[in-house]
């Protein structure tokens, strides 16, 4: 169990440091960034769906003694993430909506708060995945990282437009990301309840499905050029194949 805890904490720290991806954003021209960010989004779609259907759902069904309950929890995960996105403006990939809000300073605080909730939940999901097995934990961590890269770039841009300096935006974003550690701790404490993992895995799977289908795929649909569409499909398939490959890890 000690190694499981170590793996989990290293994973959430890695995810937290993804918040510094904003530094690389500063070195890129906005046109180039917008041109290639779809690759990360496409990989994230494949990784999130692959992790949900290849790792989390099978493990959830294995852990649960009631498949109907597990299915209801998957649907609940989709609804929970929908509610969080609806009321806390969790994800910020929509360019038009962001542009309207850039001049409003309170949006910066809203993003930091909602991302804090987001990161706490990510920490719980990663922790619960490692309690199942190291491969499932690694798959979940990779899926979260691929999703975090485009999101953190968007969040960083919004924080800058909300009035924060570059360094303050980076550090506040990083502090928000560290809440994932609290999420892992919460899972390890609650793990004393043996049914906890059986509940959180299907909810996490539903959440990953929602993020991929409702949040990320609509962004990919904005690209109409054949060359980029083909790259999107290849990247999505690559993300899925990486999740398949992780089933071979022992």
Number of C-alpha atoms within 10 A of each C-alpha: 8 7 10 16 16 11 17 27 19 12 24 29 16 15 26 23 15 19 27 20 17 22 14 10 17 13 9 11 10 10 8 10 16 10 12 11 13 23 20 20 27 28 23 31 31 26 34 31 25 27 31 28 18 20 24 28 21 16 20 27 18 13 19 18 11 11 13 11 14 23 17 14 23 26 18 18 23 22 16 18 20 19 13 15 17 11 9 16 15 23 20 19 19 13 10 8 10 17 11 9 15 18 15 12 16 13 19 23 13 15 23 21 16 19 23 21 20 22 25 23 21 24 32 25 27 31 31 29 27 25 19 19 13 18 19 24 26 21 28 30 26 23 27 23 23 23 23 22 21 22 22 25 23 19 27 25 21 24 26 19 19 20 17 17 11 15 12 13 23 22 13 17 26 20 15 22 28 22 23 29 25 16 23 26 19 17 22 16 9 14 15 10 10 10 12 13 25 20 18 22 31 30 29 30 30 27 23 30 24 21 21 20 15 13 19 22 17 13 16 18 10 10 14 9 8 9 9 16 17 11 14 24 16 16 22 23 18 19 25 23 14 18 28 17 11 18 13 8 10 7
